[in-house]
Amino acid sequence: MFKKVKQDFRALLEAPPGKRFQQQFHRRQQSREHKFLKRIMFIGGGMLVTAAGVFFLPAPGPGTVIIIIGLGLIAQESLRLSIFLDKLELLVRALTDNAQKWWKASRVLEKIFVMMLLFILLGLIIFGSYWVFQNFKIP
């Protein structure tokens, strides 16, 4: 079982950007070994993992990564979600490439200003999470 998971993950990583999730979807659909119960497990498990990621978003940590893993599980059974994740990957890659180019070309004062803004934003997120958890208690 773990051998198959490793093969699927390796195939996902080796696929070209913008086609990864669609290729994974088609590979999964071509193998006739997946039955209705497996399909329900992938979708249900993906929804649970995604919900856990949303829960962990306010706290500093891997909330975004957990959400992506959950959506990846669901995308194996949904062509529309596979297409969306492929487009999202290309968008994120373009944004990070532009950010890296800007970072390399910017002056030291600009970098200091951006880092200060990021630390302020992180502080606001941490304070907001603390405030929410302190003020909204479940009886």
N, C-alpha and C positions, 0 to 999 in steps of 0.2 A: 504494500500500500504506500509506504513512504517513498519507495523507488519511483512509483508513478507520479507522486506529488513533486518530487525533485525533477523529474523529466519535464513535467508541465511547467514548472517554474523556470527551468533553464530555457525551454522553448519560448516562454514569454519574454525573458530578458534578451534573447538572441534575435527576436523578431525586430524588424525595422520600426522606428518611431512613427506613430500615426497609423500603424496597422496591427500593433501588438494584440490588443484586446479583440479585434475582429477575427484575427487568425486563431486566437485561443477559442473564441466562440465557435468558429467553423470546425476546428479540430474536435471540440467536445460534441458538436452535433453529428459529425461523421461517425464517431464511435457509437455503435448501436448498443453498447453495454450500459448506457445510462438510462435508467428506468425512471418512472414517475416519482418513486420514493426518493431517489438520489436527487432528482431535480428539485423537489420540495426541500430537501435537506440543504442544497446549495443556496436556494433563495432564502429560506428561513435562517440558516446560519449567517448568510451575508447580511440580512436585516438585523440580526442580533449584534453582530460585530460592528456594523455601522452605528447602531444605537449606542453601543458602548463607547465608540469613538466620539459621538456627539456629547455624551456625558462627560468625557475627559477633556473636551475642548477648552473649557474655561481655565482649567489647571495647566500650569506649564508641564509639558510632556508630549507624548506621542499621539495626541488625539487625531491629528490630521492623517498620520500614517495608518492608524487603526481604521479610520473611515475609508481610506483608499483600499485597504485590504478587504473590507466588507463589500465595497462597491465592486471590486474585482471578482469576488465570489459570485455576486449577483450577475455581473456582466457575462459570465460563462453561460448563462441561460437567457440573456436578453441582448438581442442584436442592437437595439436602440441605445442601450446603456453602453455597449461596447463601442459604438460609433462616437458617443458623447465622450467617453474616457479617452479615446484616441485623439479627438480634437482638443480636449483639455490638456493632454500631454504636450501636444505641439504648441499650444498657447503658453503653457508654463515654461517650456524650453525656450521659447522666443523671449519671454519676459526675463528669465534668468540670464540669458545671453546678453540682452540689452543692459541689464543691471551690472553684469560683470564688466562690460565695455565702459559703462559710465564710471564705475568704481576705479578702473585702471586709469581713466583719463582725468578724473577729478583731482582737485587740490586737497591738501591736508585739512584745511579749515572746513571744506565742504564735507569731508569724511567725518570729521569730529562732530559737525552739526547733525549729520544723519544718524550717527551713533547715539548722540544725546536724545534725539527724537525717538529712536527705537527703545532706548532705556526708559524714557518717560512712558511710552506706549505700553511696554511690558509691565511697568509699575502700576499703571492704570488697570491693566487686565488683572493683575494679581490682587490689587485692592478691590476691584469690582467683584471678583470671585469670592474674596473673603467676606465682603459686605453681603453678597447674595446668600452665602452659606450661613452667615450669622443671623440674618433677618428673616429668612424664609425657612422656618423649621417645620417639619412634618410632625403633627401630633402623634 
